């Protein structure tokens, strides 16, 4: 039996629907409950689409999943899939260790080292906090003076996860494009007084500073997601008069937009990472794909418009699909494999 935790805007509802359609035994559990471990006693697996934007999830989701996995049960996402989730610094070390092509990234844990590097490097550079999605807390740094200001703040007052100014600008941009309501803009003003629960729980980011090289001449990025030996992709166009693509809302899906060598590379990287769900963001440096960052989760409705997917043999499968179903298939396959091992002993 598979235990499934579900919440708003998560994979859980689709997992449940698929289990009902395929008559896969499951039960709904509450991972926020203090007795969650006992709730799992008669289950072989736990599936929880936890989010880096939910204040409760960031407190304990990884710790719970790792504990359940160590007990011998199957979990989604497992340790290899999500230990580096929403941690760009961790991803830097991971990709460098595995010789995976990452956009050159730099992290410093003391102010003087960062300032010395600033004096010797070239600009522009991209400043990021280690966490965040949709291009939040991502800034283009064009000068030494701007970089110094960020370093001073990183080793001083720190950065709030609640970027009220940036958030309001993004809400206004989407409102002007007809992508959101004016109520959302009003909520952006409220964030100046009342930050999100996530920002309050996460606290301020300080004690480190993280930069990446700026790769020019990219009007988009490519996201490739690999799940259960299948891959699909979207092309995200950058915002007008901006360099950021993630969260822009301007997305293209045509198969002809994607270089098959990039898809092959995504399969290779997913195999190296040994992840259950690997969402890779690529930009191109003189035609060569480099990773910006990786995630395990995504907003599922964005990908409902994908026109097909590739299998690991690079065969194209035209038509609609639901990657959330592949996640359940993956877990079911692992349960069956585990049972076969038991029978052989």
PEFEN-V325467 format. One record per residue. N is the residue number from 1. RES is the residue in one small letter. OMEGA is omega in whole degrees, -180 to 180 (none if undefined). Layout:
((N	RES	OMEGA) (N	RES	OMEGA))
//
This chain:
((1	x	179) (2	x	173) (3	x	-178) (4	x	170) (5	x	-180) (6	x	177) (7	x	-177) (8	x	177) (9	x	180) (10	x	-180) (11	x	-168) (12	x	-178) (13	x	179) (14	x	176) (15	x	-179) (16	x	-180) (17	x	-179) (18	x	178) (19	x	178) (20	x	-179) (21	x	-176) (22	x	180) (23	x	176) (24	x	-178) (25	x	179) (26	x	172) (27	x	177) (28	x	179) (29	x	180) (30	x	-178) (31	x	179) (32	x	-178) (33	x	-179) (34	x	-179) (35	x	-176) (36	x	-179) (37	x	179) (38	x	176) (39	x	-175) (40	x	-172) (41	x	-178) (42	x	-178) (43	x	176) (44	x	-174) (45	x	174) (46	x	176) (47	x	-179) (48	x	174) (49	x	180) (50	x	-174) (51	x	175) (52	x	180) (53	x	177) (54	x	-172) (55	x	-180) (56	x	-176) (57	x	-176) (58	x	180) (59	x	-170) (60	x	-173) (61	x	-179) (62	x	-178) (63	x	178) (64	x	-177) (65	x	179) (66	x	180) (67	x	179) (68	x	178) (69	x	-179) (70	x	179) (71	x	178) (72	x	178) (73	x	177) (74	x	178) (75	x	171) (76	x	-2) (77	x	179) (78	x	-174) (79	x	-177) (80	x	-178) (81	x	-168) (82	x	179) (83	x	-177) (84	x	-178) (85	x	179) (86	x	180) (87	x	-176) (88	x	178) (89	x	177) (90	x	180) (91	x	176) (92	x	-179) (93	x	-179) (94	x	-177) (95	x	179) (96	x	-179) (97	x	-177) (98	x	-180) (99	x	177) (100	x	-173) (101	x	179) (102	x	170) (103	x	-176) (104	x	-174) (105	x	-173) (106	x	178) (107	x	-178) (108	x	-176) (109	x	171) (110	x	-171) (111	x	-176) (112	x	178) (113	x	179) (114	x	-180) (115	x	177) (116	x	180) (117	x	180) (118	x	-179) (119	x	-174) (120	x	-174) (121	x	177) (122	x	-180) (123	x	9) (124	x	171) (125	x	178) (126	x	177) (127	x	178) (128	x	163) (129	x	-175) (130	x	179) (131	x	179) (132	x	-179) (133	x	178) (134	x	179) (135	x	176) (136	x	180) (137	x	175) (138	x	-175) (139	x	173) (140	x	-177) (141	x	-172) (142	x	-174) (143	x	175) (144	x	-178) (145	x	180) (146	x	179) (147	x	179) (148	x	180) (149	x	179) (150	x	178) (151	x	179) (152	x	179) (153	x	-180) (154	x	-179) (155	x	177) (156	x	-176) (157	x	178) (158	x	-176) (159	x	174) (160	x	174) (161	x	178) (162	x	178) (163	x	-173) (164	x	-179) (165	x	179) (166	x	179) (167	x	179) (168	x	178) (169	x	-179) (170	x	178) (171	x	180) (172	x	178) (173	x	-178) (174	x	177) (175	x	180) (176	x	179) (177	x	-180) (178	x	-176) (179	x	179) (180	x	-177) (181	x	178) (182	x	176) (183	x	178) (184	x	177) (185	x	178) (186	x	178) (187	x	177) (188	x	176) (189	x	-179) (190	x	-178) (191	x	177) (192	x	-179) (193	x	-177) (194	x	178) (195	x	179) (196	x	175) (197	x	179) (198	x	-179) (199	x	180) (200	x	-179) (201	x	-177) (202	x	-178) (203	x	-178) (204	x	175) (205	x	179) (206	x	176) (207	x	176) (208	x	172) (209	x	-172) (210	x	178) (211	x	169) (212	x	172) (213	x	173) (214	x	179) (215	x	-175) (216	x	173) (217	x	172) (218	x	177) (219	x	-178) (220	x	164) (221	x	180) (222	x	174) (223	x	176) (224	x	-180) (225	x	-180) (226	x	179) (227	x	173) (228	x	177) (229	x	174) (230	x	-178) (231	x	174) (232	x	-170) (233	x	170) (234	x	175) (235	x	-177) (236	x	-179) (237	x	-180) (238	x	175) (239	x	177) (240	x	-180) (241	x	-178) (242	x	178) (243	x	-173) (244	x	-180) (245	x	-178) (246	x	179) (247	x	-178) (248	x	-177) (249	x	179) (250	x	-168) (251	x	178) (252	x	-171) (253	x	-173) (254	x	-179) (255	x	-176) (256	x	-178) (257	x	-171) (258	x	177) (259	x	-177) (260	x	176) (261	x	177) (262	x	178) (263	x	177) (264	x	179) (265	x	179) (266	x	177) (267	x	-179) (268	x	-180) (269	x	179) (270	x	178) (271	x	178) (272	x	-179) (273	x	-179) (274	x	-178) (275	x	179) (276	x	178) (277	x	-174) (278	x	180) (279	x	-173) (280	x	176) (281	x	-177) (282	x	162) (283	x	-175) (284	x	176) (285	x	-175) (286	x	176) (287	x	-178) (288	x	-179) (289	x	176) (290	x	-179) (291	x	173) (292	x	177) (293	x	-178) (294	x	176) (295	x	172) (296	x	-175) (297	x	180) (298	x	178) (299	x	-167) (300	x	-176) (301	x	179) (302	x	-174) (303	x	177) (304	x	-180) (305	x	177) (306	x	-173) (307	x	180) (308	x	-180) (309	x	176) (310	x	168) (311	x	-174) (312	x	175) (313	x	-180) (314	x	172) (315	x	-178) (316	x	178) (317	x	-177) (318	x	173) (319	x	-178) (320	x	180) (321	x	177) (322	x	-178) (323	x	177) (324	x	178) (325	x	179) (326	x	179) (327	x	177) (328	x	178) (329	x	180) (330	x	-180) (331	x	179) (332	x	179) (333	x	179) (334	x	177) (335	x	180) (336	x	180) (337	x	179) (338	x	179) (339	x	178) (340	x	178) (341	x	180) (342	x	-178) (343	x	-178) (344	x	-178) (345	x	none))
//
